[in-house]
Amino acid sequence: MNQKNTNRSGLGIMARLIVLVGPLLPFMVLAIALGVAGFLCATAITVLGGWSMLNVLGQEAPMSFILLFHFLVLAAVLRGFLRYGEQACNHFIAFKLLALVRDKVFAALRRLCPAKLEGRDRGDLIALITSDIELLEVFYAHTISPAAIALIMSVIMAVFIGSFHPLLGVVAAIAYVTIGLVLPFLISRSTGDAGRQFRAGAGALSGFVLDSLRGLREILQYRRGAQRLEDLDERTAALSDTEQKLKDAAARGMALTNTVILFFDLVMLLSAALLFQAGLVGFDGVLIPLVALMSSFGPVVALANLGSTLQNTLAAGGRVLDLLDEAPLVEEVEGKSPVSFSGGSCEHVTFSYGDETILSDLSLDVRKGEILGIIGPSGSGKSTLLRLLMRFWDVNHGSVKLSGTDVKDINTADLRQMEALVTQDTHLFHDSIANNLRIAKPDATQAELEDACRKASVHDFILSLPKGYDTPVGELGDTLSGGERQRLGLARAFLHGAPLLLLDEPTSNLDSLNEAVILKALKEEQGNRTVVLVSHRASTMGIAHRVCRVANGRMS
């Protein structure tokens, strides 16, 4: 993912992000209009003050002092309301688009999982989903409309100043272009890849912290806390160094911007003075262009200040776009005719994970209503076979079929409804037991929950808890034992009602008593469901109608 991000240009990232504004274009136009009007009012305050000074000095002014004062007060009052309106529109757009981007990111994660997300750094993904997306607020609220406002204001003010003399207008135009375009480009170039490095480093640090929290027991048990803290300090220091580069670039940029502003103020003063000396402009042609220029740098200065901060934002945007653009290994299927389960098969299946061949020319029949046991040494491909039946991956050669139809031609939603997979590690969300179970069937009644839990030999345990089915479980289910989590996973599969149950070591964390209850429930379900059972336990295989062995990627 990082490699892709490196190959993206800043303009390319901005163009992709701007396209998302389409549905909110009216609000963007309104924000730009309010922003231009607001900055014109801000500039008008100074210009009107200059004309008032001319009036007091007895010089020629376009209107009376009283009228100038009234307009000055009006401009000051309007400036506040217009600025508020501009910021309200910009942040409305930003937060709406952040919600849209989050929706697209979660859709992309759903599309990519599990094939593309297995092995991906979870902490890095969390950083992308949270802080990287949040950084896009800078782009949507403080970049798009300010850039348009700066362009429009620069044209208006260059024309206004040029109305006193064309040379003064040219000086103003050069000043605006230098500060609004040249300086941001130079400042951005000076940061190099620091923005991308910082975002990548932040993601890596997030992953390291998450990994440390999950392995806290092991760290304490083996007294690795000091070493882990040392590693954390090193990673934090490296990230701080990169952040300092960005801050140094921002500081240099601000200093350079202020210097250039002062330079062009002096150039304007000198140019106007020479024109006055030559009799080409009056005293108002010296004062008004000077104060107009000095008070109109706000929009272009905002762009100049983005030169350093925008690198960080574009790096975050690039990471988000990389995820959105990443092609899934398995495409979702829609629009096919519904298929009801009548059996399954693997026909001459070959599957490789990376460069390692897991299954080679494997064939297998799964008959409706049977309990099929699969045994074999660790790493022989038993769990992979179940995931191919779920179509988490597509096979390299051969085919996987359900009801005589290749799984590639079955609607993904129908496939998920047809199958239920229970792995050794059951994931539980930080929610109540009931809500964790209802993931499998959102409209399940309490009676259905209890029936599924009885089959999984976990009902009595749940009733022993203080709040029963409403008892919350900790994040990742850490408040429960491995066996309790596994039984809840089985209950969830029973509740799902899928005609094909795929069980990967479903009793590995259970004692013999609970195992016997669950095996009895599976035996009773055989008329309604087909079960493919992977296990090392001989007692578990005792309920199977057939037992097949996988060795060296082949079935025997």
N, C-alpha and C positions, 0 to 999 in steps of 0.2 A: 504493500500500500504506500509506503513512503517513497518508493521509487517512482510510482505514478505521480505522486504529488510533486516530486522534484522536476518532472517533465512538464508540468503545467505552468503556463505563463500567468503573470498577475492579471493581465488584460483578459485572458481566457477565463480565469476564475471569476473576475468581476462580471464579464458578459453573461456567464451561466447564472450567477446570483441575481443579476438584474432581471433576467427573464422571469423569475419567480414573482416579480412585482406586478406582472400583468393584471391579475384580478383586482389589485388595489390601486390601479393607475389613477383614478379620479382623486383619491386621497393624496397621492404623490404630487399631482398637479396642484392641488390646493395647498399643500405644504410649501411647494416652490413659490407659488403666488404670494402666500402670506410671508414667506421668508424675504422675498424681494421687497415687498412693501415695508416690512419691518426694518430692513437695512437702509432703505431709502429714507425712512423716518429718522433713523439714527444719524445718518449723514446730514439730513436736513436740519437737525438741531444745531450742528456746528456751522453749516452754511448760513442758516438764518441768523445765528449769533454773529457771524462775520459781517453780514449785511447790516445788522443792527449797529455794530461798531462803526461801520462806514457812515451810517445815518447820524450817529452821535458826533462823529468827527466832521460832519458837514459834507461828506462825500456823497456822490450820487448812489442811490439805492432804489430797487424796483418798487418799494412801497414804504409806507410810513412806519415809524418805529413801533407804534401801538399795534398795527396790523402784523408786523413781523413778530412781535412778542406773542400775540394770540396764536399765530401759526406755529411758533416754537413750542408753546405749551401743548397745543393739539398734537404735534408730532411726538412729543415726549410721552403723552398719555397713550397714543395709539401704538407707540413702539412696544410698550409692555404687553398689550393685548395681542398684537400681531406675533410677537415672539412666543407667547404662550400658545397661540393657535398653531404656529409652525411646529413647535416641539411636540404638541399633543398629536398632531397628524403623523409626524415622523415616528413617534414611539408607538402609536396605534399600528402603523404599518409594520414596524419592527417586530412587535410582539405577536401580531397575527402571522407574520411570515416565519417567526421562530416556531410557532405551533405547527405551521404547515411543514417546515423542514423536519421537525421531530416526527411528525406523522410519516413523512417519506422515509426517514431513517429507520423507524421501527418496521415499516413495510419492507424495506431492504433487508433488515436483519432477519425477518421472517422468511423472506425469499431465499436468503443465503444459508440459513441454518437447515440441518446441522452440518452439512458437508463442508461448507466454507468456513464455519466458525469454530470447528473442532481444532484445538491447538492455538487458536488466536488468543492473544493476551487479553484477558477479561478486563484488567485495569485500564488498558489502553482504550478498549471499547467504551468503558464507563467515562473516561476523560473525553472521548469524542462525543458521546451522547449528551454530556452535561456541559463542560466548560467550552469545548470547541463550538458547539451550537450557540451558547450564550455569547461568545465573542462576535458572532455575526450581527448582534445588535448594533455594534459600532458601525458596521457597513450600512445597514438598513436605516438607522436613525441618524447617523452623523457623517455619511459619505455621499450618498446618491443625491439627495436634495441639496446639501451644501455645495456640491460640485456644480449643479445646475444654477443655483443662486449666484455662485461666484462668477460664472460665465455671463449671466444676464446683467448682474450688477457692474461687471467690468465694462461691458459694452455701453451701458447707460452712462456710467460715470466718465468713461473716456470721451463720449460724445458731448457730455455736459461741459467737461473741462476744455475740450477742444473748441467749444463755442466761443471761448475767450480768445483763443489763438490755436491754429492747427498743431503747432509745435508742442504746445502744452498737452494736447490730447495724445500726441504720439508718445511723449514722456510717460503719461499715465498708463497708456496701453502696454508699453514695454515693462513698466513696473508691475502691472497686474499679471502679465504673462510670466515674468521672472519669478514672482513670489508664488503664484498659483500653479505653475506647471514645472518650471525648471528646478526650483528648489525641492519640491516633493520628489521629483525624479532622482536628483542627486542624493538626497537624504536616504531614499529607499535603496539606492545602489550601495550606499556606504554601509548599510546593515548586512548586506550579503544574504546568506541563508540563515541568519540568526533567528529569524521568526520561525522558519520551518524547524530548525534545530530545537527551539524552545518548546514548540508544540509537541514534537516527537518525544523530547525529554520529559515533558509533563505527563504524557501518556505512559511512558515507561516507568516513571516514578509512581504513578497511580497504581500500575500493575504490581510493582514491588511491594507497596504498602498493603494492597489487598491480599497478595500472596502471604505476606507476613502475618496478617490478622488471621487468615484461615489456618495457618500452620503454627499458631501461637503455642498450642499445647506441646508440639514437637520441639519448638524452639526452647521452651522452658525445660522440658524433660532432658534434653541433651545439652543444656547450658550453652546455647548458641546465641543468647541475647546480645552479648557484647559485640560479637562478630556481625550480627544482623544490624545493630545500631551503627557500627562503623561503616558498613556498606551503605546504609541509609544516609549517613552524613556525607559520604563521597558522592552519592548520586545527587543529593540536595545541593552540595557545593558546586558540582558541575552545572546543574540547572541554574543556580544563582549567578554563575559566571556568564552564562548565555544571556540571562535576564539583564545583567549589568551592562552588557554590550548594547542591548536594545535601549536601555535608559541613557547610556552615554551618547548614543546616536540621537536620541530625542533631545537631549540637552544641547548637543552641538547644533542640531537643526534649529532649535529655538533661538540660540545665540546668532546663528547665521541669518535667520529670518529677520530678527530685530536689527541687525547690522544693515541688511539690504534695504529695509524700510527706511532707516535713517538716511542711507545713501540717496535713495530716490526722493526723499523729502528735500534734501539739500540740492539735488539736481533740479527739482521743480522750482525751488526758491531762486536758484541761480538763473534758470531759464527765464522765469517770469521777470526777474530783476533786469536782465539784459533786454528783454522785450520792452519793459517800461522805460528803460534808459533810451531805447531807440524810438520811443514814442508810438510803439505798435499796440500797446495796451495801456489802460488807465490803472490807477491804484487798485481798483476792484479786480483787475485782471491779474494782480499779484496776490492779493489776500485770498480771494475766493477759491481759485484753483488750488492754492496751497492747503487751505483748511479742508477743502473737499477731498483732496488726495489723502491727507493725513487721517481723515475720519472714515474713509471708505475701504481701508485695507482689511477690515474684519472678515469678510467672506473668503478672500484669498489666503489670509493667515490661517484660517481654519483648515484649508487644504494643505498648506505647508506643514502644519502640525501633524497631519495624518501621514506624512511621509514615513515616519518610523513606526507608529502604532499600527498602520495599515498592514505592514508586513506580517505582524502577528495574526491579524484578523484574516488576511488572505491565506496564510498557512493553515489556519483552522478551517477556512472555507475549502481549501484544497483537500484536506483530510476528509471532510464531510462528502465532497463530490466524489472522491475516490470510492468511498463506501457505496454511494448511490449508483455509481457506474459499474461497480464490480458485478460481473456476470455470474449467476448461480451455476453450480455444477448440475443441478437438477431443476429444470423448468417446470413451473406449475402447469397443470392440465385443466382446461375448462371446456365446456361445450360438448363433451362426449355423452353418449347414451349411458344412463345409469346401469350399473352392474351389481347384481346380488351374489353373495358368496356361495360357491358350490364346490370349492376345493382350490388347491394351488399347486404350482410346480416350479421347479428350477430346471432349466434344460441347458446342459453343457455350459454352465456359467463359469466364466473366468473374470476375476476382479483383482485389480492391483491398487494398493494404496501407496501413491508415490512410485518409487522404483521397486517396491516389494510386492511380489505376487502373493495374495492371501488365499484365493480360491482358484483352482485350475480344473476346468472341464467337469464341474460338479453338477450332478443331476439328482433331483429329489422330487417325490410326489407327496403332497399333503392332502389327505382324504378328509372329506367333510365329516365332522362328528367324532373324529379320532383324537387320541392323545398321542402325539409323536414325540418321542424322546431323542435328543441329540447329545452325544457325549464326544469327548475328545480332549487331548492335552491342551494346556493353555497356549494361546496364540495360533491355534489350528484353524480359526476362522468361524467358530460357532456363532459368536456374537455378531460378526460381520454378516453372516447369512441372514440373521433376523432383521438386520438393518436394510439389507437388500430387499427383503420381503416388504418392508415398510417404505421402500424407495427413498431412503435417505441418500443413497447414491445410485447411479446407474451402472450396470455391469459393463465391462469392456467387451465381452463376447458372450454369446448365448442370450437367454431371455429368462425373465421371471414373470410368471403368469398367475393371475387369480381368475377363477371361473373361465379359464381358457383365453383370457384377454391379457395381453402384455400390460404390465403395470404402467408403462409409458403412455398407454392409451386409455387409462382410467382417470376420471376426474380426481384431482388431488383431494378435494373435499370428501368425495365418496370413499376414497382409499383410507382416509383418516377415520371415517365413520365405520369402516369395515374391519379395522385392525386396532388392537391395543397392545402396546409394548410396555413391559415392566422390566426395568434393569436392576442391577444390584444396588445402585445408588439412586434412591428416590429423592427427587427435589421437592421440598415443601416451601411454600411461600410464607412470608411473615404475616400470617393471617390466622383466622380460626380454623379448627379442624374441619368444620362443616364446609367452609368456603374452599378449603384446599381440596376436599372431595368433589365439590360441585364443579370444579374445573372440567371434569369428565362429562358432567350433565348438569348444566346451569339450572334447569327447572326441576331437579330431583326433589322429591318430597322427603320429609324426615323419615318416613317408613322405608323408603328406598335406600336412604343412607344407612340406616340401621341394618337392613337386610344384607347390604354389601359388606358392611363391617363384621357381621356375624360370620359370613363366609370366609373372611380374611382373619378371623379369630382376633379381632381387635375391639369389638363392641364393648366387652366387659371392661377392658382397660380404659376406654374413653369415658365410660360411666363413672369410673373411679376418680376421674379428674375433677377438680373443683367446679368447673363450668361445663363439664360434659363436652358435647359437640361444639360448644361455643368457646372452648378453651383455645387461647392463641398459642401458636407454636413460634419459637424464635426464628430469627433469620436463618435460612438453610435447614430449619428443623433441628437446630442444635440442642433444644430442650428435650428432645426425645432420643432414645437409644436407636442404634442401627436397626435392630429387629422391629421396633415400633414403627420406624419410618418405612421399612420394607412392607410391613403389613398394611399400612395406610396406602402405599402404592398399589398393592394388590386389591384393596377395597376400591380404589379409584378405577382400576381396570374392570372389576366386576360391575361397578356402577355404570361404566361407559356402555356396556351392553353390546360390544363389538362381537360379531360371530367368529372372529379369529383372534385368539389370545397368543401373544408371543412373549414367553417368560424366560428371561435370562437370569439364571441362578436365583429364582424367586424365594428360596428358603435358606440361602447361604448364611443369613444372620439370625436364624430362628432355632429355638430349641426343639427337641423331638416332639414334645406335646403340641406346640403350635403348628409345627410342620404337619403333623398327622391331621389336625383339624382342617388345614388349608388343602391338603391333598384329597381329603374326603370331599370337600366342597368342589374341587376341580373334577373329581370323579363323577359327582352328581350333575355337573354342568355339561358332561360330554355329549348328551343328546342335543343340547342347544348350541354348543360352541365347539369349535375346533381349537385344540391347544397344541402349540409347538413349544416343547419344554427343553431348555438347555440347563444341564446341571452336572456336577461331579458326584453328587450323592447317589449311592445305590438305592437308598430308601425312597428318594424322590422318583427315580426311574421305575419303581415298582408299579406305578399306576399307568405306565405307558402301554399302549397297544403294540407299538413298534418302537424299537430303539435302533438308531442309525449312528454310525461312528464317523467323525471327520478326522482325517489325518493327512498331513501334508497337502491340505487344500482340496482333498478329494473325499467323496462319500463312500463308505463301505458298509 
